[in-house]
Amino acid sequence: MNRKVLLYSFLSIGLLNSSNMYGQDNASTLLKASKEDANLLLNAYASPILKSIGAGLNSGWYQTAKPLGAGGFNLNFNIGVSLIPNADQQFDVNTLGLKELTLVKGQSSSLSPTALGDNKSGPQMELRAENPLAPGSDTSVLKFNMPAGAGINFGPLPLAQLSVGVGFGTEVGIRYIPEINTGEFKSGLFGFSVKHDFKQWIPGIKAAPFDLSAMFGYTSMSGEVAFTGSNSVQAPTDNNIYNPNPNKVYSDQHLEYSGSGWTSNLIISKKLGPFTPYLGIGYQSSTVEASVKGAYPVVINNDFADATNPNHPSFGKPAKIQELKDPFTVKGSLSGFRANAGFRLKFAVVTLHADYTLADYHLFNVGLGISMQSLVPPKM
């Protein structure tokens, strides 16, 4: 998923398609509505993509129940594709408890796509404020369409890992991406796993013709994205909105994100020549959080004491700009039981694998690897 789609997801940049904001085609409309309402809308819109990333963090840890022998290694490249359930592809804005924003009258539906929902704009929203010069009447000071989704109902996450056999029926694995910093984008990832053959300790099945292991895996990630150019949030210009700092350019805006996930599983597999089918059952948990950092201009109702004072520069304006610092945090969490089934094909030292996981977010995982079962005969 490219950087722009991520920005769509985290900051509702899908509002680039919203043109009914006093003639502006402005990506930052949602952030300018109000802090409380924007926070509710951002969480409803972006949380599915954060959940899909969390589901991906727990994928691809194993392709067989048989641990590597001492000195053996397995280098794998995986792509985990989480499938977004229908319930997380759209949301009802009327159920969010919005305080100031309302649906524009005459809308046929209050349902709006999430970041991984349909590629079509949601219903039109507006912020209305009382006209300070005509008490009892109100006027619309902000209108926008809810953002479109990415038009896909899945979220891919590529991962690479190295596993090494340490003897005694045990292997350890590591995932590591050193911090990448391009100035506007920064990211890094780390994870580890342990897999152990516990069948060897159970009398009666030690010699059974299948492999049975337990494993634990943990992955964490963090990063930062700077909002520059058209992705930055600047104050709107409109005669109904008073801006106390009309020449200010907001340049410290960025997104900080972090996440972690862990999973514990029982795995059973059976080697049939080059073909190894495997089954796993276990539990997983993940949380991914994205925080909007920096200063942002937000549209709020004007203070009537100023708006009705002919000597105040906001005279007659029903709305004004308020600057907010570090205004929003979006979070996506998943936890629960998981079960998966898959297979591995091995040709000499080259492996191909695929599996499917049933969980809150179902997930399909495919990968390619290089594997040597053992370089040193294990001593048990």
Secondary structure, 3 states (H helix, E strand, C coil): CCHHHHHHHHHCHHHHHCCCECCECCCCHHHHCCHHHHHHHHHHHHHHHHHHHHHHHCCCCCCCCCCCCCCCEEEEEEEEEEECCHHHCEEEHHHCCCCCEEECCCCCCCEEECCCCCCCCCCEEEEEEECCCCCCCEEEEEEEECCCCCCCCEEEEEEEEEEEEEECCEEEEEEEEEEEECCCEEEEEEEEEEEEECHHHCCCCCCCCCEEEEEEEEEEEEEEEECCHHHCCCCCCCCCEECCCCCCCCCCCEEEEEEEEEEEEEEEECCECCEEEEEEEEEEEEEEEEEEECEEEEEEECCHHHHCCCCCCCCCCCEEEEEEECCEEEEEEEEEEEEEEEEEEEECCEEEEEEEEECCCCEEEEEEEEEECCCCCCCC
